[in-house]
Amino acid sequence: FPIIRCIDKRISIWIIFYFVLSFYLASFNAIRQAIALSISCFALYRYMNDDNKYKYSVFILCATMFHYSALIGLIVIVAKKYVFPVWINFYS
């Protein structure tokens, strides 16, 4: 097979290409997660000021399009009702 003969001659190039590509794809995952986190933080800031659950949910769903870890932000809707008043009263 001509393809196998071509790969056998330049096996070191393919190994280097494989390792470089694996680091390149891992950095994309970190970038996607950072974008999702920044959108989630912006949504949290807007939610704490405006108290609009619909807009917050839309922002979180947009962040989820980048990375699924943004779904953790939906817990804040429940936590704001039960946990945050305790913190506010404790630190006041």
ABEGO torsion letter per residue (X at the ends): XAAAAAAAAAAAAAAAAAAAAAAAAAAAAAAAAAAAAAAAAAAAAAAAAAGBAAAAAAAAAAAAAABAAAAAAAAAAAAAAAAAAAAAAAAX
